[in-house]
Amino acid sequence: MLKKISVAVSAALISTSAFALSPTTTADIEIFMSGASAQDKGIAALFGDLCVAGTLDTFKDIANPAKPGKAHSAYFCNIDSAKVAGLSIVNPKVLFHKRSAGGSAQGVNPVIDEQAIDAMVVNNGNCVETSVGSQSWECSINNPGDLSAQVSDAGVSDVNPEMFVGENTPSGSSPVDAAIVAAKMEVKGAAALVFGVPVTTTLRNALQQAEFGAADACVGDDTEACMPNLTSNQVASIISGQVRRWSNFMVNGTPLTSIATTAPSDTKVHYCRRTNGSGTQAQMNAKFLNYPCASGALTPAATGSIFAGPIILQNAGSGDVDLCLDDLNNGTNASGLNAAGKTAWAVGVQSTEKNANIALGYRFVKVDGYAPTLENAAKGRYMDVVEQTFQWRKNGALPLTGDKLAIVDTIATNASSPSTIATKVNTKFVHPWGQAGYMALSTNGFTPSIPFDAANPVTIYTHAPQGLALDNCRVPVVNNAVAGGNSEL
């Protein structure tokens, strides 16, 4: 694949997208990764940390101009050989593709099956630099040749591959066979990611009015002390479709719609969920509905009623959820899901990587009295935490080997490093209510700090205790192999 405009001809070609990429610079190594969109910022930071300073160019699709890169992104740089052991080329030019469309399952099923899926091409005359020298590119994916079918070298998922069964199975795929995963795949637990329950800002404000009083200074405030609370039972009731209208959501016997100073134009409950195959959705199903972990567990609502409610809005990626919630908050339609331009109170599902700058029209709430901070998660107070995995083929027709394996394994290893997480990743996820994002795993050999230290973000809890295989259906417990049974309140 090709890189950027040469300095000598950039001025002449700046207005011609067909020549926006040099016809002479090709990649030494090209890597394709697919899967979890919730972790896009973390993966971008981890790859960028391997680059020789000043050489990184970033490419994002603009299929939806309101959310560049929500389906596809790519990163092109000289990888620093000092940071990746065993490379056969000194400082190779590496083009790293990340497909986010379809979510986590695209980093599981197609990787296992060696099935080719669409990846974004960046040398089809489809990418334009946002400004000369910015090294930031916007790319079309709608024209012939903008996408190409590629077998992903590796995948990333919010939860372990074995959870993609039943309702978590993406459309057109078969449920994951755990025996095939064990035989064919290298699965590496990388880090714990803290998820949250996002609600439209107007709903957050209404919950604040109900909890603190309509005239209280907390209404509209984004700090931890002023975050309103939902119980895990309330969240489960909403996402399983049991609550149809916000007038049915009672606070001390009074409908929430009667407490709020301003009610939305549509008072039906709206749920901006993810499609089947999303790891973000799979973790919410597990943590709040115990699905697929228990026989007979409820599943998340997939369809609703436009007349009675709830309204269920399916979203392919986390960027789509961003737009879904923002549209319902503001009466806009960047998502394409709000053609009527109505305002409505909505609940969604996102990792705490999202909206740290509070630019979008949604906010996270507490769950069972605790904000989704790293400290609360590390102390076992906050429950919506899962352990992500990277996976690649260790055998089969297309096993991952050589330079590609060295780079992917380094990314996965760095994803588990507390120093990398603290200094390269979590710095992007400081919310007004506190530090969120990722924690390293004690099962990868890292020692937790007691009391918790954000500079050494290691969780003492694990879904893989006593040497057992990682299973995010398991209730996490203290890893006494490194903690000696110690925990922290």
C-alpha positions in Angstrom: 0.0 0.0 0.0 1.1 3.6 -0.6 1.9 6.4 1.8 1.7 10.2 1.4 2.3 13.0 -1.0 5.9 13.7 -1.7 7.1 17.1 -0.6 8.2 18.0 -4.1 4.8 17.6 -5.7 2.3 18.1 -2.8 1.4 21.6 -3.8 0.6 20.6 -7.4 -1.5 17.6 -6.3 -3.2 18.8 -3.1 -6.6 19.3 -4.9 -6.5 15.9 -6.7 -7.5 13.1 -4.5 -6.4 10.5 -7.1 -2.8 11.5 -6.4 -3.1 12.0 -2.7 -0.9 9.0 -2.1 2.5 8.6 -3.6 2.9 5.9 -6.3 6.4 5.1 -5.1 6.2 4.4 -1.4 5.0 0.9 -0.6 4.7 -0.9 2.8 7.3 -3.5 3.8 4.7 -5.2 6.0 0.9 -5.0 5.9 -1.2 -6.2 8.8 -5.0 -6.6 9.0 -6.7 -6.6 12.4 -10.5 -6.6 12.9 -12.8 -6.5 15.9 -13.8 -4.5 18.9 -14.6 -0.9 18.1 -14.6 0.0 21.8 -10.9 -0.3 21.9 -10.0 1.7 18.8 -8.3 4.5 20.7 -6.3 2.1 22.8 -5.1 0.2 19.8 -4.2 3.4 17.9 -2.1 4.5 20.9 -0.4 1.1 21.2 0.6 1.0 17.5 1.6 4.6 17.5 3.9 4.0 20.4 5.9 1.5 18.2 6.6 4.1 15.5 9.7 6.1 14.8 8.9 9.7 15.9 7.3 11.8 13.3 6.6 9.0 10.8 3.0 8.1 11.7 0.2 8.8 9.2 -3.4 8.1 10.2 -6.2 7.2 7.8 -9.9 7.2 8.7 -13.0 6.4 6.7 -15.6 9.1 6.2 -18.6 7.0 5.3 -20.3 9.0 8.0 -18.5 12.4 8.1 -19.9 13.0 11.6 -17.7 10.1 13.0 -14.5 9.6 10.9 -13.0 6.2 11.4 -16.0 4.5 12.9 -15.9 1.6 10.4 -12.3 1.5 9.3 -8.9 3.1 10.1 -5.3 2.5 9.2 -1.9 3.6 10.5 1.3 3.8 8.5 4.7 4.4 10.0 8.3 3.2 10.3 8.2 0.7 13.2 11.2 1.3 15.5 13.1 -2.0 15.5 14.3 -1.2 19.0 10.7 -1.6 20.2 9.9 -4.8 18.4 12.3 -7.7 18.9 13.2 -10.1 16.0 12.1 -8.0 13.0 13.8 -9.1 9.7 13.9 -5.5 8.4 15.4 -2.5 10.2 12.7 0.1 10.9 10.2 -1.4 8.4 7.4 0.6 6.8 4.3 -1.0 8.3 0.7 -0.4 7.2 -1.7 -1.5 10.0 -5.4 -1.8 9.1 -8.0 -1.8 11.8 -11.6 -2.8 10.8 -14.1 -1.8 13.5 -17.3 -2.4 11.4 -19.3 -5.2 12.9 -17.6 -5.1 16.3 -15.8 -7.8 18.3 -17.2 -10.8 16.5 -15.3 -9.7 13.3 -12.2 -10.2 15.3 -13.3 -13.7 16.3 -15.4 -15.7 13.8 -13.6 -14.6 10.5 -10.2 -15.0 12.1 -10.9 -18.5 13.3 -12.5 -19.4 9.9 -9.9 -17.7 7.8 -12.8 -15.8 6.1 -12.0 -12.8 4.0 -13.8 -9.6 5.1 -13.7 -6.0 3.8 -10.8 -3.9 4.8 -10.2 -0.3 3.8 -7.7 0.4 1.0 -5.7 3.6 1.2 -4.1 3.7 -2.3 -7.2 3.8 -4.5 -7.0 7.6 -4.8 -9.6 7.6 -2.0 -7.7 9.3 0.7 -7.1 13.1 1.1 -4.8 14.7 3.7 -6.9 17.0 5.9 -4.2 19.7 5.5 -0.7 19.6 3.9 1.7 18.0 6.3 -1.0 17.0 8.9 -0.3 13.3 8.4 -4.1 12.9 9.0 -6.1 11.5 6.1 -9.8 11.1 5.3 -10.8 8.2 3.1 -13.8 7.2 1.0 -15.0 3.6 1.3 -17.9 3.9 -1.1 -16.3 3.7 -4.5 -15.0 0.6 -6.5 -11.7 -0.4 -5.1 -12.0 1.4 -1.8 -12.5 -1.8 0.1 -10.7 -5.2 -0.5 -11.5 -8.6 0.9 -8.7 -9.7 3.3 -8.3 -12.5 5.8 -7.5 -10.7 9.1 -4.2 -11.6 10.6 -5.5 -11.0 14.1 -8.6 -10.0 16.0 -9.4 -8.2 19.2 -12.6 -8.6 21.2 -14.0 -7.1 24.4 -14.7 -10.6 25.8 -13.2 -14.0 25.2 -14.1 -15.7 21.9 -16.2 -18.5 23.6 -18.8 -16.0 24.6 -19.9 -15.4 20.9 -22.7 -18.0 21.1 -26.5 -17.7 21.0 -27.7 -14.1 20.9 -24.1 -13.0 20.8 -23.5 -14.7 17.4 -23.3 -12.2 14.5 -25.7 -12.6 11.7 -24.5 -15.0 9.0 -22.0 -16.7 11.3 -22.1 -19.9 13.4 -21.6 -19.9 17.2 -18.0 -20.1 18.2 -16.8 -23.7 19.0 -14.7 -23.6 22.1 -12.8 -26.8 21.1 -11.8 -25.1 17.8 -10.6 -22.0 19.6 -8.4 -24.2 21.9 -7.0 -26.1 19.0 -6.4 -23.4 16.4 -6.1 -20.1 18.2 -3.6 -18.2 20.4 -5.8 -16.2 22.7 -4.0 -13.6 24.9 -5.7 -11.8 27.7 -4.5 -8.2 27.4 -6.2 -5.8 29.8 -9.3 -5.2 31.8 -11.6 -2.5 30.2 -14.1 -0.6 32.3 -17.5 -0.2 30.6 -20.3 2.1 31.6 -24.0 2.9 31.2 -24.3 6.1 29.1 -27.6 8.0 29.0 -28.6 11.1 27.0 -27.5 14.2 28.8 -31.1 15.3 29.2 -31.9 12.0 30.9 -28.9 12.4 33.2 -30.2 15.8 34.2 -33.6 14.4 34.9 -32.0 11.7 37.1 -30.1 14.4 38.9 -33.3 16.3 39.6 -34.9 13.1 40.9 -31.9 12.3 43.1 -30.7 15.7 44.3 -33.7 18.0 43.7 -34.7 20.1 40.7 -33.0 23.3 42.1 -29.8 21.6 43.3 -26.5 22.8 41.9 -25.7 19.2 40.9 -28.2 19.4 38.0 -26.1 19.6 34.9 -22.8 19.1 36.8 -20.4 16.4 35.5 -18.4 15.6 38.6 -18.5 12.3 40.4 -20.3 13.7 43.4 -23.1 14.8 41.2 -23.4 11.6 39.0 -26.9 10.1 39.4 -27.3 6.4 40.1 -29.0 3.5 38.4 -29.1 0.1 40.1 -28.0 -2.9 38.1 -31.5 -4.2 38.4 -32.9 -1.0 36.9 -30.4 -1.3 34.0 -31.3 -4.9 33.4 -35.0 -4.0 33.4 -34.4 -1.2 30.8 -32.2 -3.2 28.4 -34.4 -6.3 28.5 -37.4 -4.2 27.4 -39.4 -4.4 30.7 -39.7 -0.6 31.0 -41.7 0.9 28.0 -42.0 4.5 28.9 -40.2 6.8 31.2 -43.5 7.6 32.8 -43.4 4.0 34.1 -40.0 4.7 35.7 -40.9 5.7 39.2 -39.0 7.6 41.8 -40.6 7.3 45.2 -43.9 6.7 43.5 -43.6 9.7 41.1 -43.0 9.2 37.4 -39.6 10.5 36.3 -41.3 12.5 33.6 -43.2 14.4 36.2 -40.1 15.2 38.2 -38.0 16.5 35.3 -38.2 20.2 34.5 -38.3 19.4 30.8 -39.5 16.1 29.3 -38.5 15.0 25.8 -40.8 15.1 22.8 -41.0 11.3 22.9 -41.3 9.8 26.3 -40.9 6.1 25.2 -37.7 4.4 26.5 -35.1 4.3 23.8 -32.2 1.9 23.9 -29.1 2.5 21.7 -27.8 -1.0 21.8 -25.2 -2.8 19.7 -26.0 -5.5 17.1 -25.4 -9.2 17.8 -21.7 -10.0 17.5 -20.6 -6.9 19.4 -18.3 -7.6 22.3 -19.6 -4.4 23.9 -23.1 -5.8 23.8 -21.9 -9.3 24.9 -20.3 -7.9 28.0 -23.4 -5.9 28.9 -25.5 -9.0 28.4 -23.2 -10.9 30.7 -22.8 -8.3 33.5 -26.5 -7.2 33.7 -28.5 -10.1 32.4 -26.1 -13.1 33.1 -26.4 -14.1 29.4 -25.1 -16.5 28.1 -23.7 -17.5 31.4 -26.9 -19.0 32.9 -29.5 -21.2 31.5 -32.8 -19.3 31.0 -31.2 -15.9 31.3 -33.0 -13.0 29.7 -31.6 -11.5 26.5 -31.4 -7.8 25.6 -34.4 -6.4 23.8 -33.9 -6.7 20.1 -37.2 -5.2 18.9 -39.7 -2.9 20.5 -42.9 -1.1 19.7 -43.1 2.2 18.0 -46.5 2.7 19.6 -46.0 1.4 23.1 -42.3 1.4 23.5 -39.5 0.7 24.1 -37.8 1.8 21.0 -34.8 -0.4 20.3 -32.1 1.0 18.0 -29.4 -1.4 16.7 -25.9 0.0 16.1 -23.1 -1.8 14.4 -20.2 0.1 16.1 -19.5 2.2 19.2 -19.2 5.2 16.9 -22.8 4.6 15.9 -23.9 4.5 19.5 -22.2 7.9 20.0 -24.3 9.3 17.2 -27.5 7.5 18.3 -27.4 9.0 21.8 -26.3 12.4 20.6 -29.1 12.6 18.0 -31.8 11.6 20.6 -30.4 14.2 23.0 -30.3 17.0 20.5 -33.0 16.2 18.0 -30.6 15.7 15.1 -30.1 12.8 12.7 -26.4 12.2 12.0 -27.0 8.5 12.8 -29.8 8.1 10.3 -31.9 6.6 13.1 -33.8 9.7 14.1 -35.4 10.8 10.9 -38.2 12.6 12.8 -35.6 14.8 14.6 -37.3 14.0 17.9 -35.7 14.3 21.3 -35.9 11.3 23.6 -34.4 9.9 26.8 -32.1 7.0 25.9 -29.8 4.5 27.5 -26.8 3.0 25.6 -23.7 0.8 26.1 -20.2 2.1 25.8 -16.7 1.6 27.2 -15.3 4.4 29.3 -12.9 5.2 26.4 -15.8 7.2 25.0 -16.8 10.9 25.4 -14.1 11.9 28.0 -14.3 15.4 26.5 -18.1 15.4 27.0 -18.5 16.8 23.5 -21.4 14.4 22.7 -24.9 14.6 24.2 -24.6 11.8 26.7 -23.1 11.1 30.1 -22.2 8.0 32.1 -24.1 7.3 35.4 -23.2 5.4 38.5 -24.2 1.8 38.8 -25.2 0.5 42.3 -23.8 3.7 43.8 -20.3 3.7 42.2 -18.9 5.7 39.3 -17.0 3.7 36.6 -13.6 4.9 37.7 -10.5 2.7 37.6 -10.2 3.0 41.4 -13.7 1.8 42.0 -13.2 -1.1 39.5 -9.9 -2.1 41.0 -11.4 -2.2 44.5 -14.3 -4.4 43.3 -16.9 -1.7 43.9 -17.8 -1.2 40.3 -18.9 -4.4 38.5 -19.0 -3.6 34.8 -15.4 -4.7 33.9 -14.3 -7.4 31.5 -11.0 -8.7 30.3 -10.3 -8.2 26.6 -8.5 -10.6 24.4 -6.3 -10.5 21.3 -6.4 -13.7 19.1 -4.6 -15.0 16.1 -4.2 -18.4 14.3 -1.3 -20.5 15.6 -2.1 -23.2 12.9 -4.3 -23.7 9.9 -3.8 -22.5 6.4 -2.8 -19.0 7.3 -1.1 -19.0 10.7 0.4 -15.7 11.9 4.2 -15.9 11.7 7.4 -13.8 11.2 7.4 -10.1 11.3 3.6 -9.8 11.5 3.5 -12.1 14.5 6.3 -10.0 16.2 4.4 -6.8 15.7 1.0 -8.1 16.7 2.4 -9.9 19.8 4.2 -6.7 20.8 0.9 -4.7 20.6 -0.9 -7.4 22.6 1.9 -7.5 25.2 2.1 -3.7 25.5 -1.7 -3.7 25.9 -1.1 -5.6 29.1 1.7 -3.4 30.4 0.7 -1.1 33.3 3.3 1.5 32.4 2.2 1.6 28.8 -1.5 1.7 29.8 -0.9 4.5 32.3 1.3 6.8 30.2 0.2 6.0 26.6 -3.4 5.0 26.8 -5.4 6.1 29.9 -4.2 9.7 29.6 -6.9 10.0 26.9 -9.7 8.8 29.2 -9.8 11.3 32.1 -13.4 12.3 32.6 -14.8 15.1 34.8 -15.7 12.4 37.2 -12.3 10.6 37.2 -9.8 8.3 35.5 -11.3 5.6 33.4 -10.1 3.2 30.7 -7.9 0.1 31.1 -6.1 -1.9 33.8 -3.4 -4.4 33.4 -4.0 -8.0 34.5 -2.3 -9.5 37.5 -2.6 -12.9 35.7 0.0 -11.5 33.3 2.5 -11.2 36.1 1.9 -7.6 37.2 1.6 -6.7 40.9 -1.4 -4.6 42.0 -0.8 -1.6 44.2 -2.7 -1.3 47.5 -3.9 1.3 47.8 -4.8 1.6 44.1 -2.4 3.8 42.1 -3.4 5.1 38.7 0.2 5.1 37.7 0.3 1.4 38.2 -3.2 0.4 36.9 -3.4 -3.3 37.8 -6.6 -5.0 38.8 -6.4 -7.4 41.7 -9.5 -9.2 40.4 -9.6 -11.8 37.6 -12.0 -13.8 35.5 -9.2 -16.4 35.2 -8.3 -17.5 38.8 -6.2 -20.4 39.8 -4.8 -20.9 36.2 -8.3 -21.4 34.7 -9.0 -20.3 31.2 -10.2 -16.7 30.9 -14.0 -16.6 31.1 -15.8 -13.3 31.4 -19.0 -15.2 32.5 -17.2 -16.0 35.7 -17.6 -13.7 38.7 -14.2 -12.1 39.1 -12.3 -12.9 42.3 -9.1 -11.8 43.9 -6.0 -13.4 42.2 -4.4 -14.8 45.3 -1.4 -15.9 43.3 0.0 -12.4 43.4 -2.2 -10.8 46.1 -2.1 -13.5 48.7 -5.8 -13.1 49.2 -5.6 -9.4 49.9 -8.2 -7.1 48.6 -9.1 -3.5 49.2 -12.3 -1.7 50.1 
